[in-house]
Amino acid sequence: MGASTQGREDALAHAKRNLLTKLGNSIHVEAESFSRLVSVDGQQSAEYRDVQRVLEKVDFRHSDLIEIVDAPQRQGNETYVVACLPRGPAIARLESDLDTEVKRFDTWDKTAQEAQARGDRPAFVTALVNLSVAMAAVAPTLVQIRALAGAPARVEQRLTSRWLALVEASTKLRAQVRFVLDVQAGERMSLVAAELTEFFRLALAPLGSEVRLAPTCPQGPTATYLITVRADAECSRGSLGPTCRPVFEVMGQECGTGRQVFRSGLERINVNAADPRGEAHALRAMVRKISPQDIRDELRAAMKSELPGEETR
């Protein structure tokens, strides 16, 4: 119901707003329930967080279906309007929306399953990226149907089961990822090679299950990657003494196949430092400004097509 002293149209606007607020509360409750449903053992994967971001903003998108019940009533100087949302037509509209969204989901689900069966990691990760987008598109409609119908849509169990299975497969695949790290320091950077190696080790550690220091690939599965870091510094003299900045060339190679995964200059790590006491002090000051988190962000972006879950962060 909506009331207004400004006439029928304003009362109708109030009625619609009140109805949508009430429906929005129901949608919010169902969104929280659905969020728990699509998490894996309560864990919030990167894929889950993509869906969660959409669910936090979901609202009913077919307010044009709201109707006035009976004629507007007046009491004193106020006009009263009662509005309702016919559940049948509203659910039918949402199910029509769902048809297109489900077809997109099923296409990427099939692609992901096929890539997983043949052990094609990059293709699986690409499919998972698109499946996350498809799930983020379908979730709001599923939640709205729950709120209006009081029960899940017919396809909800199938979609969520497939989703959970693929996210779990992604988690297991991620657990198989190992890194071999080889830091090759140039003449200047050799002064701080130990600190730099530790920074790269710390950067890689959260992206896989193991980081080993070695110059070459071991014999083993293709889920191991050799990360070769060529690091040096450029230094110049100024009024504050020597000023140094790092120069990187980082390459990622899939062990077993020899496939080059990426090549990066880590351009976003743009730091420099000066020290009047000399170049060695300037180099150490420069390295202290390098953040393992910044390195990790660069490597994560470079390897997003290889690491399940990373592409959605």
C-alpha positions as CSV (number, residue, x, y, z in Angstrom):
1,M,0.0,0.0,0.0
2,G,1.1,3.6,-0.7
3,A,-0.4,6.9,0.5
4,S,0.2,10.4,-0.6
5,T,-1.3,13.9,-0.4
6,Q,0.1,14.6,-3.9
7,G,-2.4,12.4,-5.7
8,R,-2.8,9.1,-7.4
9,E,0.5,8.8,-9.2
10,D,2.6,9.7,-6.2
11,A,0.6,7.2,-4.1
12,L,1.2,4.6,-6.7
13,A,5.0,5.3,-6.7
14,H,4.9,4.9,-2.9
15,A,3.0,1.6,-3.2
16,K,5.5,0.2,-5.7
17,R,8.4,1.3,-3.6
18,N,7.0,-0.4,-0.5
19,L,6.2,-3.6,-2.4
20,L,9.7,-3.7,-3.9
21,T,11.3,-3.1,-0.4
22,K,9.3,-6.0,1.0
23,L,10.3,-8.2,-2.0
24,G,13.9,-7.0,-1.7
25,N,14.0,-8.2,1.9
26,S,12.9,-11.6,0.8
27,I,15.4,-11.6,-2.0
28,H,18.2,-10.6,0.4
29,V,17.3,-13.6,2.7
30,E,17.3,-16.0,-0.3
31,A,20.6,-14.5,-1.6
32,E,22.3,-15.3,1.7
33,S,20.9,-18.8,1.6
34,F,22.1,-19.3,-2.0
35,S,25.5,-17.9,-1.1
36,R,26.0,-20.7,1.4
37,L,24.8,-23.2,-1.1
38,V,27.4,-22.4,-3.7
39,S,30.4,-22.3,-1.3
40,V,32.5,-25.4,-1.1
41,D,32.6,-26.7,2.5
42,G,32.0,-23.1,3.6
43,Q,35.2,-22.0,1.8
44,Q,35.0,-18.8,-0.2
45,S,36.9,-19.6,-3.4
46,A,37.7,-16.9,-5.9
47,E,34.9,-18.1,-8.1
48,Y,32.5,-17.9,-5.2
49,R,33.5,-14.3,-4.5
50,D,32.5,-13.4,-8.1
51,V,29.1,-14.8,-7.5
52,Q,28.9,-13.2,-4.0
53,R,29.6,-9.7,-5.4
54,V,26.6,-10.0,-7.7
55,L,24.3,-11.4,-5.0
56,E,25.0,-8.5,-2.7
57,K,23.4,-6.1,-5.3
58,V,20.5,-8.3,-6.6
59,D,17.1,-6.8,-6.8
60,F,13.8,-7.5,-8.7
61,R,14.2,-6.3,-12.2
62,H,10.6,-6.6,-13.6
63,S,8.8,-3.9,-11.6
64,D,6.7,-3.2,-14.8
65,L,4.6,-6.2,-13.8
66,I,3.3,-4.5,-10.6
67,E,-0.4,-3.8,-10.8
68,I,-2.9,-1.6,-8.9
69,V,-5.5,-3.6,-6.9
70,D,-9.0,-2.0,-7.2
71,A,-9.5,1.7,-7.5
72,P,-7.4,4.3,-5.5
73,Q,-9.2,5.3,-2.3
74,R,-9.2,8.7,-0.7
75,Q,-9.4,9.5,3.0
76,G,-9.2,13.1,3.9
77,N,-6.6,14.7,1.8
78,E,-4.7,11.5,1.2
79,T,-4.9,9.0,-1.7
80,Y,-4.4,5.4,-1.0
81,V,-3.2,2.8,-3.6
82,V,-2.8,-0.9,-3.1
83,A,-0.4,-2.6,-5.5
84,C,0.5,-6.2,-6.0
85,L,2.9,-8.3,-8.0
86,P,1.2,-11.3,-9.8
87,R,3.5,-14.2,-8.9
88,G,2.6,-16.4,-11.9
89,P,3.5,-13.8,-14.6
90,A,6.6,-12.7,-12.6
91,I,7.9,-16.2,-12.2
92,A,7.2,-16.9,-15.9
93,R,9.2,-13.8,-16.9
94,L,12.1,-14.8,-14.6
95,E,12.1,-18.4,-16.0
96,S,12.2,-16.9,-19.5
97,D,15.3,-14.9,-18.5
98,L,16.7,-18.1,-17.0
99,D,16.5,-20.0,-20.3
100,T,19.1,-17.9,-22.0
101,E,21.4,-17.7,-19.0
102,V,21.2,-21.5,-18.5
103,K,22.2,-22.2,-22.1
104,R,25.4,-20.1,-21.6
105,F,26.1,-21.9,-18.4
106,D,25.7,-25.3,-20.0
107,T,28.0,-24.4,-22.9
108,W,30.9,-23.4,-20.6
109,D,30.2,-26.3,-18.3
110,K,30.6,-28.7,-21.2
111,T,33.7,-27.0,-22.3
112,A,35.2,-27.2,-18.8
113,Q,34.4,-30.9,-18.5
114,E,36.0,-31.7,-21.8
115,A,39.1,-29.7,-21.0
116,Q,39.3,-31.4,-17.6
117,A,39.0,-34.8,-19.2
118,R,41.9,-34.3,-21.6
119,G,44.0,-32.5,-19.0
120,D,44.1,-29.2,-20.8
121,R,44.8,-26.8,-18.0
122,P,44.7,-23.5,-19.9
123,A,41.4,-24.5,-21.7
124,F,39.9,-25.5,-18.3
125,V,40.9,-22.2,-16.7
126,T,39.4,-20.3,-19.6
127,A,36.2,-22.2,-19.4
128,L,36.1,-21.7,-15.6
129,V,36.5,-17.9,-16.1
130,N,33.5,-18.0,-18.4
131,L,31.6,-20.3,-16.2
132,S,32.1,-17.9,-13.3
133,V,30.6,-15.1,-15.5
134,A,27.7,-17.4,-16.4
135,M,27.0,-18.4,-12.8
136,A,27.2,-14.7,-11.7
137,A,24.5,-14.0,-14.4
138,V,22.2,-16.9,-13.5
139,A,22.4,-16.6,-9.7
140,P,20.3,-13.4,-9.3
141,T,17.5,-14.9,-11.4
142,L,17.6,-18.1,-9.3
143,V,17.4,-16.1,-6.1
144,Q,14.5,-14.0,-7.4
145,I,12.6,-17.2,-8.3
146,R,13.2,-18.5,-4.8
147,A,11.8,-15.3,-3.2
148,L,8.7,-15.3,-5.4
149,A,7.9,-19.0,-5.7
150,G,9.0,-20.0,-2.2
151,A,11.0,-22.9,-3.8
152,P,14.1,-23.3,-6.0
153,A,13.8,-23.2,-9.8
154,R,13.6,-26.6,-11.5
155,V,17.2,-26.3,-12.8
156,E,18.8,-24.9,-9.6
157,Q,20.0,-28.2,-8.2
158,R,21.6,-29.3,-11.5
159,L,23.4,-25.9,-11.9
160,T,24.6,-25.7,-8.4
161,S,25.8,-29.4,-8.4
162,R,27.8,-28.8,-11.6
163,W,29.1,-25.5,-10.2
164,L,30.3,-27.1,-7.0
165,A,31.9,-30.0,-8.8
166,L,33.9,-27.7,-11.1
167,V,35.0,-25.4,-8.3
168,E,36.2,-28.4,-6.3
169,A,38.1,-29.6,-9.4
170,S,39.6,-26.1,-9.7
171,T,40.7,-26.3,-6.0
172,K,42.3,-29.7,-6.5
173,L,44.0,-28.6,-9.7
174,R,45.4,-25.5,-7.9
175,A,46.8,-27.8,-5.2
176,Q,48.9,-29.6,-7.8
177,V,50.7,-26.4,-8.9
178,R,54.3,-26.3,-8.0
179,F,57.0,-23.7,-8.8
180,V,60.7,-23.9,-9.4
181,L,62.3,-20.5,-8.9
182,D,65.6,-19.4,-10.4
183,V,66.7,-15.9,-9.6
184,Q,69.7,-14.7,-11.7
185,A,71.1,-11.5,-10.3
186,G,73.2,-9.2,-12.4
187,E,76.4,-7.6,-11.2
188,R,74.8,-4.8,-9.2
189,M,71.8,-6.9,-8.0
190,S,74.1,-9.6,-6.7
191,L,74.6,-7.5,-3.6
192,V,71.0,-8.1,-2.7
193,A,70.4,-11.4,-4.4
194,A,69.4,-13.3,-1.2
195,E,66.8,-10.7,-0.3
196,L,65.4,-10.6,-3.8
197,T,65.1,-14.4,-4.0
198,E,63.2,-14.4,-0.7
199,F,60.8,-11.7,-2.0
200,F,60.0,-13.8,-5.1
201,R,59.6,-17.0,-3.1
202,L,57.1,-15.2,-0.8
203,A,55.3,-13.9,-3.8
204,L,54.9,-17.3,-5.4
205,A,54.0,-19.3,-2.3
206,P,50.3,-18.4,-2.1
207,L,49.9,-19.2,-5.9
208,G,50.8,-22.9,-5.6
209,S,51.5,-25.7,-3.1
210,E,55.3,-25.6,-3.2
211,V,58.2,-23.3,-4.3
212,R,61.7,-24.8,-4.8
213,L,64.9,-23.0,-5.6
214,A,66.6,-24.6,-8.7
215,P,67.9,-23.5,-12.1
216,T,66.0,-26.1,-14.2
217,C,62.8,-28.0,-14.3
218,P,62.5,-31.3,-12.5
219,Q,61.2,-34.5,-14.1
220,G,57.5,-34.6,-13.3
221,P,53.9,-33.5,-14.2
222,T,53.1,-30.4,-16.2
223,A,51.6,-28.7,-13.2
224,T,55.1,-27.5,-12.3
225,Y,56.4,-24.2,-13.6
226,L,59.9,-22.8,-13.9
227,I,60.0,-19.1,-13.0
228,T,63.2,-17.6,-14.2
229,V,64.0,-14.1,-12.9
230,R,66.7,-12.0,-14.4
231,A,67.3,-9.1,-12.1
232,D,69.6,-6.1,-12.3
233,A,69.6,-2.4,-11.4
234,E,70.3,0.8,-13.1
235,C,72.0,3.4,-11.0
236,S,72.8,7.1,-11.7
237,R,74.4,9.8,-9.6
238,G,72.7,12.9,-8.4
239,S,72.7,15.5,-5.6
240,L,71.4,12.9,-3.2
241,G,74.1,10.4,-4.1
242,P,73.5,7.2,-6.2
243,T,69.9,6.5,-7.2
244,C,69.0,3.0,-8.2
245,R,66.0,1.3,-9.8
246,P,65.4,-2.4,-10.5
247,V,65.2,-3.9,-14.0
248,F,63.4,-7.3,-14.3
249,E,62.9,-9.9,-16.9
250,V,60.7,-12.7,-15.7
251,M,59.8,-15.8,-17.7
252,G,57.4,-18.6,-16.9
253,Q,57.8,-22.0,-18.5
254,E,55.6,-25.1,-18.1
255,C,57.9,-28.0,-17.1
256,G,57.4,-31.2,-19.1
257,T,56.2,-29.4,-22.2
258,G,58.7,-26.5,-22.3
259,R,55.8,-24.2,-23.2
260,Q,56.5,-20.6,-22.4
261,V,53.6,-19.3,-20.3
262,F,54.6,-15.6,-20.0
263,R,57.3,-13.1,-20.2
264,S,57.1,-9.9,-18.1
265,G,59.2,-6.9,-17.2
266,L,57.2,-6.4,-14.0
267,E,56.7,-2.8,-15.2
268,R,54.4,-1.9,-12.4
269,I,57.1,-2.4,-9.8
270,N,58.3,1.2,-10.2
271,V,60.6,2.0,-7.3
272,N,63.9,3.8,-6.8
273,A,66.0,4.8,-3.9
274,A,69.0,7.1,-3.3
275,D,71.6,7.1,-0.6
276,P,74.6,9.5,-0.2
277,R,76.6,6.7,1.4
278,G,77.1,4.9,-1.9
279,E,75.6,2.5,-4.4
280,A,75.5,-0.5,-2.1
281,H,73.3,1.4,0.4
282,A,71.1,2.7,-2.4
283,L,70.6,-0.8,-3.7
284,R,69.6,-2.1,-0.3
285,A,67.2,0.8,0.2
286,M,65.7,0.1,-3.3
287,V,65.1,-3.6,-2.5
288,R,63.4,-2.7,0.8
289,K,60.8,-0.7,-1.2
290,I,59.9,-3.8,-3.3
291,S,56.8,-5.5,-1.9
292,P,56.3,-9.3,-2.3
293,Q,52.6,-8.4,-2.7
294,D,53.3,-6.2,-5.7
295,I,55.4,-9.0,-7.2
296,R,52.6,-11.5,-6.5
297,D,50.0,-9.3,-8.2
298,E,52.2,-9.1,-11.3
299,L,52.8,-12.8,-11.4
300,R,49.2,-13.5,-10.7
301,A,48.2,-11.4,-13.7
302,A,50.8,-13.0,-15.9
303,M,49.7,-16.5,-15.0
304,K,45.9,-16.0,-14.9
305,S,45.4,-18.4,-17.7
306,E,47.2,-21.2,-15.8
307,L,46.0,-20.9,-12.3
308,P,42.4,-21.9,-11.5
309,G,40.8,-19.2,-9.3
310,E,43.4,-16.6,-10.0
311,E,41.6,-15.3,-13.1
312,T,38.6,-14.1,-11.0
313,R,40.4,-12.2,-8.3
